[in-house]
Amino acid sequence: MNWFDGVGVRPEFTRISRNGEGRRPMLDRVSFWGHLTHLHLRLDNGDKAMAHARPETEMPADGQELWLHWQPRTRFACDESQMVFFCCRRG
């Protein structure tokens, strides 16, 4: 689960693009898993995030500017008491 200001977004619903609006991550590394690719990202504030990409997705080049976004319907909002389960899984 990716956490953005108290809102959770699963990696499969987290999208990257070359232009747009949203958050601007840096690409740390890429892990290939056959049926999908894990993009390990780092935000300006140091938080980590992950996005999934399908094999047919054009991968970003080193140093390429990226934007991170998601559809509002795919986010998981919760209060602090509900975050206990996820805190040990962050990072």
N, C-alpha and C positions, 0 to 999 in steps of 0.2 A: 504494500500500500504506500503510495506517495502522499505526503502531507503538505498542503499549501495553506498556511494561515488557518489551521483548524479544519480544513476540508480535505477529506481523503479521496484520492482518485487511483483506481487500480492501474497497473502498468499497461494492460491491454487497451485501456481507454485513454491513455496519455498519448498525445500525438506531437510529432515534431514537424516543423515546416521551415522553409528557407526565408519566408517573409510573413508578416502578419503581426499579431499582437499577442500578448500573454507574457510569459516569463522567458528570460533569455538564459539558457543553460550553456555550460561548456561540456563537450563530449569528453568523458574520462577514458572510456574504453568500450569496445564492442565484443560481445560474446555470441558466437554462432551456435545455435541449437538445432539445426536442421530445418525444422518446420517454422521456426521464427528466430529472430535476432533480438538479443537484449542490448539496448543502448543504455549504458550507465552514464548518468549525467550529474553535474554539480552546478547548483545555483549560485548566484552572486553572494548570498548570505552563508554559503558553505554547506547548506543542506544537500543531501543526495536525492536523486530521483531516478526512476527507471521507466523506459518506454519500450514497448514491444513493436517490432516491425516484421512484416512478412518478407519472405525471400525475394519477391519481385520489387520490393521497395528500393529505390535508389538511395544508397547510403551516403551520408554527408562526408565531404572531404575534410581533411585535417584543417583546423582553423576556420572552417566555414561558420558564418553566423547562423544560429538556429533560434527558433521560437518554440516554446513549449505551450501547449494549450489542450483543452478538453471541452466536451459538450457539457453544459450545465446539468443535464439529466443524468450524467454518469458519475456525479460526485456524491460522496458519502459525508454528510454533515453530522457531527455529534458534539455533545458537550464534554467537558473534561472528565466526568465520571465514566463515560463510555470509552475513553481512550486508553484505559489501563491495559486492556488486552493487546493493543497495538504498540504500546510503548516499547516493549521488549523486542519488537520486530523491526523497529525503525533503524535507518542508517545503513 
